[in-house]
Amino acid sequence: MALNRCTDLAGDAAAVSPLHRDAMPHVTILSSYIALLCLGKSDFEAITGFREDPYFGEVLGLDRVPSEGILRQRMDAHAAAYQGVVEAAAIEFLRRSDAQITALENGLVPLDCDVTPFDNSQSKKEGVSRTDKGEDGYAPIAAYLGREGYCVGLELRPGSQHCQNGTPEFLQRVIGRARQLSTAPLLLRLDSGTDAIENIVLVEALNDCDESRAPVHHLIK
């Protein structure tokens, strides 16, 4: 119900690419994988256990549940396009569900961005490399809005990628999303790894280009 009522996932997914008449719709692929994630299962092969489960398909409104092969193949083939659709749906969900976004006592809504190194030692997954913690893994960057901590951005990165590399572009995206969800002034909070003039210039430029909007303040350790 959340996907159907609070997002345009079905329509946006259909626009990803044309499909053969008998092919599973893109929204079937995305809905099935979202359901797996909600159940704490991230492997494609986990879908096999739900193909004969009538409840799984019924609550998602699916005529058919994809096989592991179809799920994997479609996700690989349309990963970039699917990412945009899912990110848009996540923001639309928060907006249309009237999610409460609480400001700090000073009236500013916090927007926290940080890199969190993962330990994926003994793994041969693509992108696993040495992090600044001295372990092999990934170093994803995430952005959380409000005192509730709603995730408005998440980007998987190789472990060896410096935290500032690509961060201005990431900040521009997440600040835009945050402004879709709150009209209050924002407080962007970063740690010392992203203490770079490029980030400050970006914030000031965003404020200058649209002075009618509530400003974005910044606090960098």
N, C-alpha and C positions, 0 to 999 in steps of 0.2 A: 504494500500500500504506500509506503514511503517513496519508493521509486516512481510509482505511477502518479501520485498526487502532488509530490513536491519537486519533481524534476521533469525535464523534457527528454529523458534518456532515450526513449524509443524513437522519437522523431530525429534527434540529433545523430543517433547511431545509424539510422537508415540512410543518412546522407553521406556516410563514410565512403561507400562505393556500391555500385550496382551488383546484384547477385542473381544467380540463376533462379528460376521460378521455384524449384524444389529445394533450394539451399536454406539452411537455418538463418533466420534474420540475425543481424548483428546484435540486436538487443537481447536475444536469447543467449548468445555467448557471454555478453557482459553481465547480464542478470545472474546467470549460473555461477560465474566466477565470483561475483560480489557475494552471493549466498555462501559459497565455500569459505570466503574470507571471514564472513560473519560467524561461521562455525569453527573458526580457528584452523582452517585447512588451506594451505597455499599451493600444494602440489597439484598439477593437472590430473594426475592419476586418481586423486580423491573423488573426482566426479563419477567414477565407475560405480562406487557404492550407492549412488543416488539415482542411477538410471532407471531402476525398477521400483523406486520409492514414489508411490503416487502422491504423497503429501508434498514432497519437494517440488514437483512440477506444478501441482495445483496452486500452492501459495504464491508461486512466481508467475502464474498465468501462462505456463508454457505447454504447448502441444507435445513437444519432444524435448528431451534433455540431451545435450550433446555428449558424444563419446570423448574419451581422453584425446584421441587423435585429432578430432575436429576442433576441440577446444584449443589444443596446443598449436595446431596449424593456423587457425584464424588469429589467435593472439600474436603469433610471430609475424604473420603477414601484414597485420594492420596495427601494430603496436603504437606507432607514433600518432596515428589518427585516433585510435581508441583513447590514448592518454588525454588528448584535448577534450574529447567528449566527456570523459569521467571527471576531469578537473572542473569543467563547466557545470556538470551535474552536482558536484559536491557543494559549490558555492550557491547554486540555485536552491539546493535542498535547505541550506542554512537560512537563506533569505525567505523562502516561501513557508518554512515551518516556524517562522517567527522566533528563531533561536535568540535567547537572551544573551546579549553581549555586554558585560559589566565593565565599567571604567574603574580606574583607580580612584582614590580619595581626592586626587587633584583634578579629576574630570577627564584625564587622558586615557584613551583605550590602549592598553599595551599590545604591541606586535613584537613578539620575541622570535628571533631567528638565530639558529646555532647549528653547528655541525656536530654530529654524534658518531664517533668511530665505532664500528662493529668488529667483533672478533670472529673472523671466519677462517681461523687457522685450520690447516689440514684440508682445505677446500680448494678445488681447482675451478671454481666458478669464474666466469668471465668478469674481469674488472677487479678481482681480489688482488690487493697489493699492500705494501707496508704502510701502515698508518702512523700518525705522529705519536701514537701510544706504544709503538714498537711491536705491534701485532699485525698479522696479515688479515685484511678484511676490507669492508667498504667504509666510506665516510659520507653518508647522506646528510643533506641539509634540510631542515624543516622550519616552518614558520607557524606560530600559534597566535591566535587573536583572542583578546579579552582575558579577563581573569578566569574564565572557564577553560581557555586553552583550545579553542577550535582550530583544527589543522586547516590552514588555507594554502599550504604549499609544501611539497615534499619532492625532493630530487635525489635520485640515487647517483652516487659518485664513486669512482675508484678510490681506494684507500689512500693512494699516494697523491691525490689531487689536493693542492693547497686550498685551504678553506676560503680564501679570497677569490680564487679563480672561478669566474662565472657568477660571483655573488651579486654584482650590480644588476645584471640582467634578472637574476632571481628576485631581488628586492623590488625591482620595478613591477614584476608580475604580481607579487604578493601584496604590495601596497595598493595596486589597482583593485585586487580582489577585496582587500579589507575595506576600501572605500565604497565598494558595492554593498557592504554589509552594515556599515556604520557611518553616520554623518558627523560623529564626534571627532575631535582632534585625536590624532594617533601619537603614540610614543614608541618609536622603533628602538628596541634594545638589542645591542650586539655586544659580543665579548671582544677581548683584545686581539684575537686572530683576524678579525675583520675591521680593525682600526685603520682604515684606509681613506685617503682624501676622496677617492672615487665614489665611495658610498655617501659621503657628506655632500659632495657636489650633486649627486643624483637626487637626494632628498630636497636640496635647495632648488634644483631645477623643477622638480615636480610641484613644489609650492609656488614657484614663480609663474609656471605655465597656466595655472588655474587658481587665481587668488580668491575666487568665489567659494572654493571648497575649504573645509576645515584643514588647518595646517598639519604637517607631519613633523613632529619633533624627534630628536634622536638623542640617545644616551649610549655612549660606547665606552666600554671598560678600557 
